[in-house]
Amino acid sequence: MLPFALNHMTTPRLGWEAFLDLSARLGCVGVEFRNDLPGALFDGADPAVVGAAVQARGLRFLALAEVKMFNDWSDAKQAEAAALMAIAKQAGAETISLIPRNDGVATDRADSRRVTETALRALLPMLRDAGLKAMVEPLGFEVCSLRYKDVLADAIDAVGGAGTYFMVHDTFHHHLAGGGAIFPELTGIVHVSGVVDPAVAVADMRDPHRVLVDDADRLGNVAQIRALRAAGYDGPISFEPFAPEVHALGDAYAPLRASMTFIDAGVAA
């Protein structure tokens, strides 16, 4: 079986312990927690307690998300990043997640590169001092300030950030951005979700369309993962569906197991 993982967005109604139990039951290699779900992060639990529970279940704490609009750099953003890093260290997380601004500002390539490089340069010594790495996620939406992976690769190179900065290859966002180079050597994690609605145009796809991957998937998840693995990527493949109908599942085990089996068989074929 491929090295699957779960992002807490998959089952946002589960408390952190139940989420860890589900991940372990599914045979996942690790989990991603996030600070943008309803309620307090970790339901208010001590990060060190959560980190110990992750390890006790044989899981990795792959990432703590997220610094939103990280490339809208300011003193306030620096403080926000420092606070997330402190929690990540306490919880034993391997990385933090950095999400670009997605509001129609700095969308052309030159501006995208400029604002992204500025933020990555400022964050680099902070991450190194904390002993952390960062997952940077390009978003495929036309209004995003970091849409293209080649722009991110150039910015990482410009600041000397290889080994500290890694890309999130999100199959949804990669498809929306028109595909392109996949940079397996810079990829730190893969996020998977599917779109099965036959009527929605690619330009109109949004988070609520993102369901579990099956044979009706329009994003080419299996092909994307197969290409990444053929190019040398062997890291985690983390489920991140946003669709309300997935979040409403009373028991996500069977649907997730079915999706894992489908993806695994497709990639191996």
Protein Blocks (a to p, Z undefined) as FASTA:
>chain_A
ZZddddfklmmmbcfklmmmmmmmnopabdcddfkbgcjehhlpafklmmmmmmmnopac
fbacddehkllgcfklmmmmmmmmmmmmmnopabdcddddfehpakbfklmmmmmmmmmm
mmmmmmmmnopacdddddfbfkbcblbfklmmmmmmmnopghjaccdddfklmmmnogaa
eklmlpcbdcddddfbfkbcfklgcfklpccddfkbcnlmmmmmmmmmmnopacdcdddd
fbfklmmpmblklmmmmmmmmmmmmmmZZ
